């Protein structure tokens, strides 16, 4: 059994064959999926996808690249929407300095609001962090002093220091298909350093398809390839890695039932 802890099933890439995509995931052993919100203003669309399938759950939040568009979304709004039974996470929110699409201050404001929502609800915050290691580590450290909150460093591609800080503060680290790329040796070394009870796998579909599907549209079934490389990296069997990451996901997404 596997769980794809991060995908985007509401995206147009899947609109023509969403049923088949979810069926293929099941055939690959992916029992549960979390489809991630990138704009609160499109939350109804994401929730509709989650409500249509027993094994699909969702989050609520604003991607950092959209932070300046949703500064009217307060922590209370996130908490209210997160009360829905299908909502098992907050986010994705965070910092992205790679793309110059949202002012850093807007991203930081949004991130802190999402952290407060994670703290209040007890739901894990799905964190997007790209080219922002120092600021992310500083904000996570500062906010944890105000009270612990669950979080996931999703699609991890940052440096070893952010991974260390994240784990030290109680977070999980999730690896995508990037882990399978030939030039990702440094990332695989970081994966080896993560405590086994903090490891997750994801697709971030439709992006970042793993080998041997690289360059094609990604889909949740392909989380199996990432789990296979994680198993090789850790010296485990595929079955052991699947069981490990599934138990971790169910512990992290504590509102999500075991199916």
Secondary structure, DSSP 8 states (H G I E B T S, - for coil): -EEEEEE-TTSGGGTTSHHHHHHHHHHTTEEEEEE--S-GGGHHHHHHHHHH-TTEEEEE---GGGGGG-TT--HHHHHHHTTSTTEEEEEEEEEE-SSTTS-HHHHHHHHHHHHHHHHHH--EEEEEEES-HHHHHHHHHHHHHH----EEE-S--S-HHHHHHHHHTT-EEEE-GGGGSTT-HHHHHHHHHS-GGGEEE---BTS---TTSTTS---GGGHHHHHHHHHHHHT--HHHHHHHHHHHHHHHSTTS---
